[in-house]
Amino acid sequence: MTYFIAGNTAVENARAIAQSALPNAPQEPYYEPAPRRTYAVRARLSTMLRAAAAHELKLADRIAPQSRCEAASS
């Protein structure tokens, strides 16, 4: 059972520190996590990102045109 000595020591130290806190110690406010994005918002964001990537590809092709593989365009 020597495997758990470090873990037990860490747990005991954490409990000792938590229990030794002053009762009037300042506490950080808890903020609820933001709600997840709805499907419509995610769809619009992904559409916008795809359009931006396509625009960058057009600009890159204008600057330095490259031949494209036929299989990739299909």
C-alpha positions in Angstrom: 0.0 0.0 0.0 2.9 2.3 -0.4 1.6 3.5 -3.8 -1.0 5.8 -2.2 1.2 7.6 0.3 1.8 10.6 -2.0 -1.9 10.8 -2.9 -3.0 10.4 0.7 -0.5 13.1 1.8 -1.8 15.5 -0.9 -5.4 14.9 0.1 -4.6 15.4 3.8 -2.7 18.6 3.1 -5.5 20.0 0.9 -8.1 19.2 3.7 -5.9 20.8 6.3 -5.5 24.0 4.3 -9.2 24.1 3.5 -10.2 23.6 7.1 -7.8 26.2 8.4 -9.3 29.0 6.3 -10.7 31.9 8.3 -14.5 31.9 8.4 -14.6 35.6 7.2 -12.0 35.1 4.5 -12.9 36.8 1.2 -14.3 34.4 -1.4 -14.3 34.6 -5.2 -17.7 35.0 -6.8 -18.9 32.1 -8.8 -20.0 32.8 -12.3 -22.2 30.3 -14.1 -20.6 29.1 -17.3 -22.0 30.6 -20.5 -24.6 28.6 -22.2 -23.6 26.6 -25.2 -24.2 28.1 -28.6 -27.3 27.0 -30.4 -27.2 25.0 -33.6 -28.2 28.1 -35.7 -25.3 30.2 -34.3 -22.8 27.4 -34.8 -24.1 26.9 -38.4 -23.7 30.6 -39.2 -20.3 30.7 -37.7 -19.1 27.7 -39.6 -20.6 29.1 -42.9 -18.8 32.4 -42.2 -15.5 30.6 -41.5 -15.8 28.5 -44.7 -16.5 31.6 -46.8 -13.4 33.4 -45.3 -11.3 30.3 -46.0 -12.6 30.2 -49.6 -11.8 33.9 -50.0 -8.3 33.4 -48.7 -7.8 30.6 -51.2 -8.9 32.8 -54.1 -6.5 35.5 -53.0 -3.7 33.0 -52.6 -4.4 31.6 -56.1 -4.4 35.1 -57.5 -1.0 35.8 -56.0 0.6 32.4 -56.7 -1.5 30.2 -58.9 -1.1 26.4 -58.5 -2.4 23.5 -60.5 -4.9 21.5 -58.6 -5.3 17.8 -58.6 -8.5 16.6 -60.4 -9.4 14.2 -57.6 -9.3 17.0 -55.0 -11.8 19.2 -56.9 -14.3 16.3 -57.2 
